[in-house]
Amino acid sequence: MDLNKVGLHIHELRNQFNYVEIGVGLLNQSLEKGSTPGVFFALQSIFHAAGQVSRTLWAPRKKGRARAEALRKFMGIPDEHPLNNKDLQTLFDFSDEANEEWVKKTVGKYILMDYVGDLGSSQHKDVEIENIFRSFDTKGKIYVYRGVGFNMENVMKTLKPVSDAVNKAHYHLFPDQWAEAPADEKKSEDKQEEAKS
C-alpha cells in the first residue's frame, strides 16, 4: 500500500478516535445531568467509532484484509488484539433484522430496555443479559445492547494503545497538523468561538 493510502486511512482512524473522545465527554455530561437519551446516544457514538476502528484494522471481509494488515504493520499493532472483536464490529449491523431476532427470542420473557443506573441494586438485577435490550450499569460500567455486554473500562484500555499508535503515525505523516496555531490565529479562533456563544 502506498504512503498516500496509508495516510488517508490513518487520518480517518484518528478522526474515529476523536469521535470516541467526544462521546466519552458527552457520556460523562449526560450521566451528571441524568439524561438517559444522552447516555445512550454517547454510548452508541463511542461504540460506532470503535467498531469503525476495529473494521479498518481487522477487516472482517476478505477484500479488506491486505489493507488492514498493511496498516497494522505500519503502526506496529499486533494481529492478536482484543479490539479484533466480532461483537464490536457487528454491533449495529442490520439493526432492523437484529432487533426483530431479539424480539422473537425474548417473547414472553421479562425484558429490560433503556435502563441507566446501578443494575445490581435495582429491581432488575436478576434479568439475564440476553433479555436486556439496552442498559448502562453505572456501578459496573457495563454497556449492554441487544444482549451483548461490554465493560467500558476494558474497552477504553483496549482502545488506548491503538489510539497512541494512530497518533504517533499521524504525527509522523502530518506534522503540520500537530503544530501550534500562531498566537494571533489562536486569538482570532477564540473570538470566533465567543461570538458563537
C-alpha positions in Angstrom: 0.0 0.0 0.0 1.4 3.4 -1.0 2.0 6.1 1.6 -0.9 8.3 0.4 -3.4 5.4 1.0 -1.8 4.7 4.4 -2.1 8.4 5.3 -5.7 8.6 4.3 -6.6 5.6 6.5 -4.6 6.8 9.4 -6.2 10.2 9.2 -9.6 8.6 9.3 -8.6 6.4 12.2 -7.6 9.5 14.1 -11.0 11.0 13.3 -12.7 8.0 14.8 -10.6 8.2 18.0 -11.6 11.9 18.2 -15.2 10.8 18.0 -14.7 8.3 20.8 -13.2 11.1 22.9 -16.1 13.4 22.2 -18.5 10.5 23.0 -16.8 9.9 26.4 -17.2 13.6 27.2 -20.9 13.5 26.3 -21.4 10.3 28.3 -20.0 12.0 31.4 -22.1 15.1 30.9 -25.2 13.0 30.3 -24.6 10.9 33.4 -24.1 14.1 35.5 -27.4 15.6 34.2 -29.3 12.3 34.4 -30.1 12.3 30.7 -30.9 8.7 29.7 -31.2 9.5 25.9 -27.8 11.4 26.2 -26.2 8.4 27.8 -27.3 6.0 25.1 -26.5 8.5 22.3 -23.0 8.9 23.7 -22.5 5.1 24.1 -23.8 4.5 20.5 -21.3 7.1 19.2 -18.4 5.6 21.1 -19.1 2.1 20.0 -19.9 3.0 16.4 -16.5 4.8 16.2 -14.7 1.9 18.0 -16.3 -0.5 15.6 -15.1 1.5 12.6 -11.5 1.4 14.0 -11.8 -2.4 14.5 -13.1 -2.9 11.0 -10.4 -0.8 9.5 -7.6 -2.6 11.3 -9.0 -6.1 11.3 -11.2 -6.2 8.2 -13.9 -8.9 8.6 -14.2 -9.3 4.8 -11.5 -10.8 2.6 -11.1 -7.8 0.3 -10.0 -5.5 3.1 -7.6 -7.9 4.9 -4.5 -6.8 2.9 -5.2 -3.2 3.7 -5.8 -3.9 7.4 -2.6 -6.0 7.7 -0.6 -3.2 6.0 -1.9 -0.6 8.4 -1.3 -2.7 11.5 2.2 -3.4 10.3 2.9 0.2 9.6 1.8 1.2 13.1 3.2 -1.9 14.9 -0.2 -3.2 16.1 -0.3 -7.0 16.6 -2.9 -9.1 14.8 -3.9 -10.7 18.1 -5.6 -7.9 19.9 -8.8 -7.5 22.0 -10.0 -4.8 19.6 -10.2 -7.5 16.9 -13.7 -8.3 18.1 -16.6 -9.5 16.0 -19.2 -8.4 18.6 -17.8 -4.8 18.4 -17.6 -4.9 14.6 -21.1 -6.1 14.1 -22.9 -4.4 17.0 -25.0 -2.1 14.8 -25.1 -4.2 11.6 -28.5 -4.8 10.1 -30.2 -3.4 13.2 -33.7 -3.8 11.8 -33.2 -7.6 11.4 -31.2 -7.9 14.6 -34.0 -6.1 16.6 -36.6 -8.5 15.0 -34.5 -11.5 16.0 -34.1 -10.2 19.6 -37.8 -9.6 19.9 -38.5 -13.2 18.7 -36.0 -14.7 21.3 -37.4 -12.7 24.2 -41.2 -13.2 23.6 -42.8 -13.9 27.0 -39.7 -13.1 29.0 -39.1 -10.3 31.4 -37.0 -7.8 29.4 -35.2 -4.6 30.3 -35.0 -1.6 27.9 -33.1 1.7 28.3 -32.0 1.3 31.9 -29.3 3.6 33.3 -28.3 3.1 37.0 -26.8 0.6 39.4 -28.3 -2.6 38.0 -27.1 -4.8 40.9 -29.1 -2.9 43.4 -32.2 -2.4 41.2 -35.4 -4.4 40.9 -33.9 -5.6 37.5 -30.8 -7.3 39.0 -31.9 -10.8 38.0 -32.6 -10.1 34.3 -30.5 -12.3 32.1 -28.1 -10.3 29.9 -29.7 -11.8 26.7 -33.0 -10.2 27.8 -31.6 -6.7 28.1 -32.2 -4.6 25.0 -30.2 -1.6 26.2 -28.7 -0.7 29.5 -25.8 1.0 31.2 -24.8 -0.2 34.7 -23.3 2.8 36.3 -21.6 0.8 39.0 -20.1 -1.9 37.0 -19.7 0.4 33.9 -21.2 -2.3 31.7 -23.0 -1.3 28.5 -25.4 -3.8 27.1 -27.0 -3.7 23.7 -29.3 -6.4 22.5 -27.9 -8.9 24.9 -24.2 -8.2 24.2 -22.2 -6.6 27.1 -19.1 -4.5 27.1 -17.1 -3.4 30.1 -16.4 0.3 29.4 -13.1 0.4 31.4 -11.8 -2.6 29.4 -12.9 -1.1 26.1 -11.1 2.2 26.9 -8.0 0.3 28.0 -8.1 -1.7 24.7 -8.5 1.5 22.6 -5.7 3.5 24.3 -2.6 1.8 22.8 -4.2 1.7 19.4 -5.1 5.4 19.7 -1.5 6.1 20.7 -0.1 4.2 17.7 -2.5 6.0 15.4 -1.5 9.4 16.8 2.2 8.6 16.5 1.7 7.6 12.9 -0.4 10.6 12.2 2.2 12.9 13.7 4.8 11.3 11.5 2.8 11.7 8.3 1.1 15.0 9.0 3.4 17.0 11.4 1.9 20.4 10.2 -1.5 19.4 11.6 0.1 19.0 15.1 1.8 22.4 15.0 0.5 25.0 17.5 -1.5 27.7 15.9 0.3 31.1 15.9 -0.8 33.4 18.8 -2.7 35.8 16.5 -4.6 32.9 14.8 -5.4 31.4 18.1 -6.8 34.7 19.4 -8.9 35.0 16.3 -10.3 31.5 16.8 -11.1 32.2 20.4 -13.0 35.4 19.4 -15.0 33.4 16.8 -15.9 30.9 19.5 -17.0 33.7 21.8 -19.2 35.1 19.1 -20.9 31.8 18.6 -21.8 31.6 22.3 
